[in-house]
Amino acid sequence: MGLHHGSFCVGCCWVLMGLLFLGGVMNLLWIAAIAIFVFTEKVIPMRHARAASRLTGTAMILAGVVLLVRWTVAAG
């Protein structure tokens, strides 16, 4: 039963776990930022959920592009 629950948890939360390991498992600011994001996502009324998801996705893509460009310029 524990193995089943653990595999389910990893299956649905692997991105969150990856972010925690990437940002530092003991970094309280990183954990607080993720907690605030998850809390906000949970309390948004359902009629705004799709717009919030798209806004968040767009912001994450832009942040990734900015980091990639900065990394490319620094390495170049």
N, CA, C and O atoms as CSV, one atom per row, in Angstrom:
chain,resi,resn,atom,element,x,y,z
A,1,MET,N,N,0.823,-1.174,0.000
A,1,MET,CA,C,0.000,0.000,0.000
A,1,MET,C,C,0.882,1.258,0.000
A,1,MET,O,O,0.581,2.227,-0.696
A,2,GLY,N,N,1.954,1.239,0.770
A,2,GLY,CA,C,2.855,2.391,0.812
A,2,GLY,C,C,3.541,2.618,-0.520
A,2,GLY,O,O,3.732,3.762,-0.930
A,3,LEU,N,N,3.911,1.553,-1.197
A,3,LEU,CA,C,4.547,1.654,-2.505
A,3,LEU,C,C,3.573,2.248,-3.524
A,3,LEU,O,O,3.960,3.073,-4.351
A,4,HIS,N,N,2.326,1.830,-3.460
A,4,HIS,CA,C,1.302,2.359,-4.366
A,4,HIS,C,C,1.096,3.850,-4.114
A,4,HIS,O,O,1.054,4.641,-5.057
A,5,HIS,N,N,0.968,4.232,-2.856
A,5,HIS,CA,C,0.765,5.644,-2.516
A,5,HIS,C,C,1.984,6.480,-2.911
A,5,HIS,O,O,1.834,7.583,-3.436
A,6,GLY,N,N,3.183,5.960,-2.664
A,6,GLY,CA,C,4.403,6.677,-3.028
A,6,GLY,C,C,4.526,6.888,-4.524
A,6,GLY,O,O,4.914,7.967,-4.971
A,7,SER,N,N,4.197,5.863,-5.303
A,7,SER,CA,C,4.277,6.008,-6.760
A,7,SER,C,C,3.218,6.971,-7.278
A,7,SER,O,O,3.466,7.700,-8.238
A,8,PHE,N,N,2.046,6.985,-6.658
A,8,PHE,CA,C,1.005,7.948,-7.035
A,8,PHE,C,C,1.469,9.368,-6.737
A,8,PHE,O,O,1.277,10.268,-7.554
A,9,CYS,N,N,2.074,9.573,-5.581
A,9,CYS,CA,C,2.553,10.893,-5.178
A,9,CYS,C,C,3.647,11.385,-6.121
A,9,CYS,O,O,3.631,12.546,-6.529
A,10,VAL,N,N,4.574,10.536,-6.463
A,10,VAL,CA,C,5.641,10.911,-7.390
A,10,VAL,C,C,5.060,11.192,-8.770
A,10,VAL,O,O,5.515,12.102,-9.464
A,11,GLY,N,N,4.064,10.418,-9.169
A,11,GLY,CA,C,3.458,10.611,-10.482
A,11,GLY,C,C,2.751,11.940,-10.639
A,11,GLY,O,O,2.791,12.536,-11.716
A,12,CYS,N,N,2.105,12.416,-9.589
A,12,CYS,CA,C,1.360,13.667,-9.719
A,12,CYS,C,C,2.149,14.883,-9.256
A,12,CYS,O,O,1.781,16.009,-9.592
A,13,CYS,N,N,3.208,14.693,-8.505
A,13,CYS,CA,C,3.941,15.832,-7.930
A,13,CYS,C,C,5.405,15.865,-8.318
A,13,CYS,O,O,6.194,16.517,-7.634
A,14,TRP,N,N,5.805,15.191,-9.387
A,14,TRP,CA,C,7.221,15.110,-9.720
A,14,TRP,C,C,7.808,16.477,-10.059
A,14,TRP,O,O,8.975,16.734,-9.767
A,15,VAL,N,N,7.015,17.355,-10.671
A,15,VAL,CA,C,7.535,18.680,-11.003
A,15,VAL,C,C,7.785,19.485,-9.733
A,15,VAL,O,O,8.811,20.152,-9.605
A,16,LEU,N,N,6.844,19.418,-8.798
A,16,LEU,CA,C,7.005,20.124,-7.525
A,16,LEU,C,C,8.223,19.588,-6.773
A,16,LEU,O,O,9.004,20.364,-6.222
A,17,MET,N,N,8.383,18.278,-6.749
A,17,MET,CA,C,9.553,17.696,-6.082
A,17,MET,C,C,10.843,18.133,-6.771
A,17,MET,O,O,11.834,18.433,-6.105
A,18,GLY,N,N,10.830,18.169,-8.099
A,18,GLY,CA,C,12.003,18.625,-8.846
A,18,GLY,C,C,12.349,20.071,-8.533
A,18,GLY,O,O,13.521,20.415,-8.380
A,19,LEU,N,N,11.325,20.921,-8.438
A,19,LEU,CA,C,11.571,22.319,-8.085
A,19,LEU,C,C,12.171,22.451,-6.688
A,19,LEU,O,O,13.059,23.273,-6.462
A,20,LEU,N,N,11.685,21.642,-5.762
A,20,LEU,CA,C,12.223,21.706,-4.412
A,20,LEU,C,C,13.688,21.264,-4.378
A,20,LEU,O,O,14.500,21.876,-3.685
A,21,PHE,N,N,14.029,20.214,-5.116
A,21,PHE,CA,C,15.424,19.778,-5.141
A,21,PHE,C,C,16.299,20.777,-5.889
A,21,PHE,O,O,17.450,21.000,-5.513
A,22,LEU,N,N,15.759,21.380,-6.946
A,22,LEU,CA,C,16.512,22.362,-7.715
A,22,LEU,C,C,16.762,23.630,-6.902
A,22,LEU,O,O,17.869,24.167,-6.912
A,23,GLY,N,N,15.747,24.103,-6.205
A,23,GLY,CA,C,15.876,25.330,-5.424
A,23,GLY,C,C,16.491,25.128,-4.058
A,23,GLY,O,O,16.901,26.088,-3.406
A,24,GLY,N,N,16.555,23.921,-3.637
A,24,GLY,CA,C,17.106,23.637,-2.314
A,24,GLY,C,C,15.996,23.223,-1.370
A,24,GLY,O,O,15.094,24.010,-1.082
A,25,VAL,N,N,16.057,22.021,-0.899
A,25,VAL,CA,C,15.002,21.473,-0.058
A,25,VAL,C,C,14.852,22.269,1.247
A,25,VAL,O,O,13.752,22.359,1.792
A,26,MET,N,N,15.931,22.835,1.739
A,26,MET,CA,C,15.876,23.566,3.002
A,26,MET,C,C,15.817,25.087,2.816
A,26,MET,O,O,15.983,25.827,3.785
A,27,ASN,N,N,15.587,25.556,1.605
A,27,ASN,CA,C,15.499,26.980,1.337
A,27,ASN,C,C,14.081,27.452,1.655
A,27,ASN,O,O,13.156,27.191,0.887
A,28,LEU,N,N,13.906,28.135,2.763
A,28,LEU,CA,C,12.570,28.527,3.210
A,28,LEU,C,C,11.887,29.510,2.265
A,28,LEU,O,O,10.667,29.457,2.111
A,29,LEU,N,N,12.632,30.394,1.634
A,29,LEU,CA,C,12.022,31.334,0.692
A,29,LEU,C,C,11.452,30.610,-0.519
A,29,LEU,O,O,10.356,30.928,-0.982
A,30,TRP,N,N,12.195,29.639,-1.029
A,30,TRP,CA,C,11.736,28.857,-2.173
A,30,TRP,C,C,10.490,28.057,-1.809
A,30,TRP,O,O,9.532,28.016,-2.581
A,31,ILE,N,N,10.497,27.427,-0.651
A,31,ILE,CA,C,9.348,26.636,-0.204
A,31,ILE,C,C,8.137,27.542,0.026
A,31,ILE,O,O,7.017,27.176,-0.330
A,32,ALA,N,N,8.351,28.722,0.617
A,32,ALA,CA,C,7.250,29.663,0.844
A,32,ALA,C,C,6.662,30.141,-0.477
A,32,ALA,O,O,5.443,30.256,-0.601
A,33,ALA,N,N,7.512,30.421,-1.468
A,33,ALA,CA,C,7.022,30.868,-2.772
A,33,ALA,C,C,6.160,29.794,-3.432
A,33,ALA,O,O,5.106,30.098,-3.990
A,34,ILE,N,N,6.601,28.551,-3.371
A,34,ILE,CA,C,5.826,27.452,-3.946
A,34,ILE,C,C,4.523,27.262,-3.175
A,34,ILE,O,O,3.479,27.016,-3.779
A,35,ALA,N,N,4.572,27.373,-1.854
A,35,ALA,CA,C,3.363,27.222,-1.038
A,35,ALA,C,C,2.347,28.316,-1.347
A,35,ALA,O,O,1.150,28.044,-1.438
A,36,ILE,N,N,2.815,29.539,-1.507
A,36,ILE,CA,C,1.910,30.641,-1.842
A,36,ILE,C,C,1.298,30.425,-3.227
A,36,ILE,O,O,0.110,30.677,-3.430
A,37,PHE,N,N,2.108,29.962,-4.171
A,37,PHE,CA,C,1.604,29.672,-5.509
A,37,PHE,C,C,0.527,28.587,-5.471
A,37,PHE,O,O,-0.531,28.744,-6.081
A,38,VAL,N,N,0.787,27.499,-4.765
A,38,VAL,CA,C,-0.186,26.398,-4.676
A,38,VAL,C,C,-1.443,26.865,-3.958
A,38,VAL,O,O,-2.551,26.546,-4.389
A,39,PHE,N,N,-1.290,27.622,-2.862
A,39,PHE,CA,C,-2.450,28.137,-2.134
A,39,PHE,C,C,-3.300,29.037,-3.024
A,39,PHE,O,O,-4.526,28.919,-3.044
A,40,THR,N,N,-2.653,29.928,-3.753
A,40,THR,CA,C,-3.383,30.832,-4.643
A,40,THR,C,C,-4.122,30.047,-5.717
A,40,THR,O,O,-5.261,30.368,-6.056
A,41,GLU,N,N,-3.478,29.029,-6.246
A,41,GLU,CA,C,-4.107,28.195,-7.262
A,41,GLU,C,C,-5.344,27.477,-6.710
A,41,GLU,O,O,-6.318,27.268,-7.435
A,42,LYS,N,N,-5.303,27.103,-5.435
A,42,LYS,CA,C,-6.426,26.378,-4.830
A,42,LYS,C,C,-7.604,27.287,-4.489
A,42,LYS,O,O,-8.750,26.839,-4.533
A,43,VAL,N,N,-7.351,28.551,-4.151
A,43,VAL,CA,C,-8.439,29.424,-3.701
A,43,VAL,C,C,-9.019,30.293,-4.807
A,43,VAL,O,O,-10.011,30.986,-4.582
A,44,ILE,N,N,-8.423,30.273,-6.003
A,44,ILE,CA,C,-8.980,31.034,-7.122
A,44,ILE,C,C,-10.335,30.430,-7.487
A,44,ILE,O,O,-10.461,29.211,-7.608
A,45,PRO,N,N,-11.344,31.280,-7.662
A,45,PRO,CA,C,-12.643,30.744,-8.080
A,45,PRO,C,C,-12.524,29.971,-9.392
A,45,PRO,O,O,-11.697,30.299,-10.244
A,46,MET,N,N,-13.344,28.962,-9.542
A,46,MET,CA,C,-13.257,28.066,-10.685
A,46,MET,C,C,-13.408,28.801,-12.014
A,46,MET,O,O,-12.833,28.375,-13.016
A,47,ARG,N,N,-14.160,29.883,-12.044
A,47,ARG,CA,C,-14.370,30.586,-13.314
A,47,ARG,C,C,-13.098,31.286,-13.801
A,47,ARG,O,O,-12.994,31.625,-14.980
A,48,HIS,N,N,-12.135,31.503,-12.907
A,48,HIS,CA,C,-10.879,32.148,-13.282
A,48,HIS,C,C,-9.715,31.162,-13.379
A,48,HIS,O,O,-8.585,31.558,-13.665
A,49,ALA,N,N,-9.987,29.901,-13.144
A,49,ALA,CA,C,-8.918,28.902,-13.086
A,49,ALA,C,C,-8.192,28.759,-14.420
A,49,ALA,O,O,-6.964,28.672,-14.446
A,50,ARG,N,N,-8.922,28.735,-15.514
A,50,ARG,CA,C,-8.283,28.563,-16.822
A,50,ARG,C,C,-7.375,29.748,-17.150
A,50,ARG,O,O,-6.258,29.561,-17.633
A,51,ALA,N,N,-7.850,30.957,-16.890
A,51,ALA,CA,C,-7.036,32.151,-17.155
A,51,ALA,C,C,-5.794,32.158,-16.263
A,51,ALA,O,O,-4.707,32.514,-16.718
A,52,ALA,N,N,-5.949,31.770,-15.005
A,52,ALA,CA,C,-4.811,31.733,-14.088
A,52,ALA,C,C,-3.792,30.690,-14.540
A,52,ALA,O,O,-2.588,30.929,-14.455
A,53,SER,N,N,-4.255,29.549,-15.015
A,53,SER,CA,C,-3.350,28.503,-15.501
A,53,SER,C,C,-2.580,28.979,-16.725
A,53,SER,O,O,-1.377,28.746,-16.841
A,54,ARG,N,N,-3.269,29.637,-17.621
A,54,ARG,CA,C,-2.590,30.144,-18.826
A,54,ARG,C,C,-1.597,31.245,-18.482
A,54,ARG,O,O,-0.503,31.297,-19.044
A,55,LEU,N,N,-1.975,32.119,-17.567
A,55,LEU,CA,C,-1.071,33.189,-17.147
A,55,LEU,C,C,0.178,32.608,-16.488
A,55,LEU,O,O,1.295,33.041,-16.770
A,56,THR,N,N,-0.019,31.631,-15.615
A,56,THR,CA,C,1.109,30.989,-14.945
A,56,THR,C,C,2.003,30.268,-15.946
A,56,THR,O,O,3.227,30.375,-15.874
A,57,GLY,N,N,1.403,29.540,-16.872
A,57,GLY,CA,C,2.182,28.842,-17.889
A,57,GLY,C,C,2.992,29.797,-18.748
A,57,GLY,O,O,4.160,29.543,-19.043
A,58,THR,N,N,2.366,30.894,-19.145
A,58,THR,CA,C,3.063,31.900,-19.943
A,58,THR,C,C,4.223,32.511,-19.161
A,58,THR,O,O,5.311,32.703,-19.705
A,59,ALA,N,N,3.989,32.815,-17.883
A,59,ALA,CA,C,5.047,33.391,-17.046
A,59,ALA,C,C,6.212,32.412,-16.889
A,59,ALA,O,O,7.372,32.823,-16.922
A,60,MET,N,N,5.914,31.123,-16.720
A,60,MET,CA,C,6.976,30.129,-16.573
A,60,MET,C,C,7.772,29.954,-17.869
A,60,MET,O,O,8.992,29.795,-17.832
A,61,ILE,N,N,7.087,29.984,-19.005
A,61,ILE,CA,C,7.777,29.879,-20.288
A,61,ILE,C,C,8.688,31.081,-20.495
A,61,ILE,O,O,9.837,30.929,-20.909
A,62,LEU,N,N,8.176,32.278,-20.207
A,62,LEU,CA,C,8.994,33.487,-20.343
A,62,LEU,C,C,10.200,33.460,-19.409
A,62,LEU,O,O,11.301,33.848,-19.798
A,63,ALA,N,N,9.991,33.004,-18.185
A,63,ALA,CA,C,11.116,32.904,-17.244
A,63,ALA,C,C,12.163,31.917,-17.762
A,63,ALA,O,O,13.362,32.162,-17.631
A,64,GLY,N,N,11.721,30.819,-18.341
A,64,GLY,CA,C,12.652,29.850,-18.912
A,64,GLY,C,C,13.426,30.422,-20.085
A,64,GLY,O,O,14.626,30.185,-20.217
A,65,VAL,N,N,12.743,31.175,-20.938
A,65,VAL,CA,C,13.417,31.787,-22.080
A,65,VAL,C,C,14.443,32.809,-21.605
A,65,VAL,O,O,15.556,32.858,-22.128
A,66,VAL,N,N,14.077,33.626,-20.617
A,66,VAL,CA,C,15.010,34.619,-20.075
A,66,VAL,C,C,16.241,33.930,-19.492
A,66,VAL,O,O,17.368,34.353,-19.750
A,67,LEU,N,N,16.034,32.883,-18.717
A,67,LEU,CA,C,17.176,32.156,-18.147
A,67,LEU,C,C,18.051,31.533,-19.231
A,67,LEU,O,O,19.278,31.551,-19.132
A,68,LEU,N,N,17.420,30.985,-20.259
A,68,LEU,CA,C,18.175,30.384,-21.350
A,68,LEU,C,C,19.006,31.428,-22.087
A,68,LEU,O,O,20.168,31.187,-22.414
A,69,VAL,N,N,18.409,32.584,-22.345
A,69,VAL,CA,C,19.137,33.654,-23.035
A,69,VAL,C,C,20.285,34.149,-22.170
A,69,VAL,O,O,21.394,34.339,-22.671
A,70,ARG,N,N,20.043,34.360,-20.882
A,70,ARG,CA,C,21.107,34.811,-19.994
A,70,ARG,C,C,22.246,33.807,-19.937
A,70,ARG,O,O,23.417,34.187,-19.949
A,71,TRP,N,N,21.903,32.532,-19.876
A,71,TRP,CA,C,22.914,31.475,-19.827
A,71,TRP,C,C,23.711,31.431,-21.124
A,71,TRP,O,O,24.932,31.272,-21.107
A,72,THR,N,N,23.007,31.574,-22.258
A,72,THR,CA,C,23.672,31.550,-23.556
A,72,THR,C,C,24.612,32.740,-23.714
A,72,THR,O,O,25.726,32.584,-24.216
A,73,VAL,N,N,24.178,33.925,-23.291
A,73,VAL,CA,C,25.008,35.122,-23.400
A,73,VAL,C,C,26.221,35.003,-22.485
A,73,VAL,O,O,27.330,35.369,-22.875
A,74,ALA,N,N,26.021,34.496,-21.282
A,74,ALA,CA,C,27.131,34.354,-20.334
A,74,ALA,C,C,28.148,33.318,-20.816
A,74,ALA,O,O,29.347,33.483,-20.586
A,75,ALA,N,N,27.696,32.267,-21.473
A,75,ALA,CA,C,28.590,31.220,-21.952
A,75,ALA,C,C,29.290,31.620,-23.249
A,75,ALA,O,O,30.360,31.105,-23.576
A,76,GLY,N,N,28.668,32.547,-23.984
A,76,GLY,CA,C,29.166,32.914,-25.307
A,76,GLY,C,C,30.358,33.739,-25.286
A,76,GLY,O,O,30.870,34.111,-26.341
